[in-house]
Amino acid sequence: MPEEQMKVIADSIWKYILEKYLKPYLADSVCYYMATVVTAASGGVIEVQRPYDNAVTLPCAANAESLVAGDPCMVLVFGDFSNQMVIGNIASL
């Protein structure tokens, strides 16, 4: 129970910091992060997850279509985090 309450508090603090301080700076930026494939690509989308985060379904590049569950991958973020794309396996980049 305390862990759940701590996660709610941490998520609230992160949302506040993101909206107030980070989003204005992220609008014109490009960044990346590493994730793990949860569900293999199908129909141009793939499900990935960062450590300690929920899985998300994202569009993927053609070379990411061969990724399978458990593979590491790189995700590019254009602007804010609503515009992301899986670009492929880290080892093949």
C-alpha positions as CSV (number, residue, x, y, z in Angstrom):
1,M,0.0,0.0,0.0
2,P,2.7,2.6,0.8
3,E,4.4,1.8,-2.5
4,E,1.2,2.6,-4.4
5,Q,0.8,5.9,-2.5
6,M,4.4,6.8,-3.1
7,K,3.9,6.2,-6.9
8,V,0.8,8.4,-7.0
9,I,2.8,11.2,-5.3
10,A,5.8,10.8,-7.5
11,D,3.6,10.7,-10.6
12,S,1.9,14.0,-9.5
13,I,5.2,15.7,-8.9
14,W,6.6,14.6,-12.2
15,K,3.5,15.8,-14.1
16,Y,3.8,19.2,-12.4
17,I,7.5,19.5,-13.3
18,L,6.9,18.3,-16.8
19,E,4.1,20.7,-17.6
20,K,5.6,23.8,-15.9
21,Y,9.3,23.5,-16.6
22,L,10.2,20.9,-19.2
23,K,7.5,21.0,-21.9
24,P,8.4,24.5,-23.1
25,Y,12.0,23.4,-23.6
26,L,11.1,20.1,-25.2
27,A,8.9,21.5,-27.9
28,D,11.8,21.8,-30.5
29,S,14.0,19.1,-29.3
30,V,14.9,15.5,-30.3
31,C,16.0,13.0,-27.7
32,Y,16.0,9.2,-27.3
33,Y,15.7,6.5,-24.7
34,M,16.2,2.8,-24.5
35,A,13.3,0.4,-23.9
36,T,12.5,-3.3,-24.1
37,V,10.1,-4.8,-26.6
38,V,7.0,-6.2,-24.8
39,T,5.0,-7.3,-27.9
40,A,6.5,-7.8,-31.4
41,A,5.6,-5.4,-34.2
42,S,2.3,-5.8,-36.0
43,G,0.8,-3.4,-38.5
44,G,3.5,-0.8,-38.1
45,V,3.2,-0.5,-34.3
46,I,5.2,-2.2,-31.4
47,E,4.7,-2.3,-27.7
48,V,7.7,-1.3,-25.6
49,Q,8.4,-0.6,-21.9
50,R,11.1,1.4,-20.0
51,P,12.1,0.2,-16.6
52,Y,9.6,1.1,-13.9
53,D,7.2,2.5,-16.4
54,N,4.0,1.2,-18.1
55,A,4.2,-0.4,-21.6
56,V,3.3,1.9,-24.5
57,T,2.3,1.1,-28.1
58,L,4.3,3.2,-30.6
59,P,4.8,3.4,-34.3
60,C,8.0,1.7,-35.6
61,A,10.4,2.0,-38.4
62,A,10.7,-0.8,-41.0
63,N,13.9,-2.1,-39.4
64,A,12.1,-2.5,-36.1
65,E,9.6,-4.9,-37.5
66,S,11.9,-7.8,-36.8
67,L,12.2,-7.1,-33.1
68,V,10.7,-9.7,-30.7
69,A,9.7,-9.6,-27.1
70,G,12.6,-9.0,-24.8
71,D,14.8,-7.3,-27.4
72,P,16.3,-3.9,-26.5
73,C,15.3,-1.0,-28.7
74,M,15.9,2.7,-29.2
75,V,13.0,5.1,-29.2
76,L,13.3,8.6,-30.7
77,V,11.2,11.4,-29.3
78,F,10.5,14.4,-31.5
79,G,9.4,17.4,-29.4
80,D,7.2,16.1,-26.5
81,F,6.6,12.5,-25.5
82,S,3.4,12.3,-27.5
83,N,5.5,12.1,-30.7
84,Q,7.7,9.0,-30.4
85,M,8.9,6.2,-32.7
86,V,10.8,3.0,-32.2
87,I,13.8,3.0,-34.7
88,G,15.3,-0.5,-34.1
89,N,17.5,-2.8,-32.2
90,I,20.4,-1.0,-30.4
91,A,23.0,-3.5,-31.6
92,S,22.1,-3.0,-35.2
93,L,22.2,0.8,-35.2
